[in-house]
Amino acid sequence: MFVAATLALLVTMAMALTRAFLGPTVYDRIVAVNMFGTKALLLIAVLGFLTERPEFLDIALVYALINFVGVIAIMKFFRYSHLGMPHAKDDLGDL
């Protein structure tokens, strides 16, 4: 059963990589990379369960946080072309 779950995760990771390389827009590629990171997180958790090593769940949680922050930073960069504080005249309409 867990082997089937691991194989299903690997197949969906391959499909996410395909979308990341062939995606028509940059946003499709970013979502595909986020999905790949989520599937990698699940793979780490399944492998930790199979090997009976609960510390893998801690690693998976740290990886999830890094994945989330990274995707938010990339999305902000592609929307505003910078990661620092926005200029006052650039974002007044978004408040």
LINSUL-V623941 format. One record per run of one state. SS is the DSSP state (H for helix, E for strand, C for the rest). FROM is the first residue (numbers start at 1). TO is the last residue. If there is no record, write none. Layout:
BEGIN
SS_FROM_TO / SS_FROM_TO
END
This chain:
BEGIN
C_1_1 / H_2_22 / C_23_25 / H_26_50 / C_51_54 / H_55_80 / C_81_91 / H_92_94 / C_95_95
END
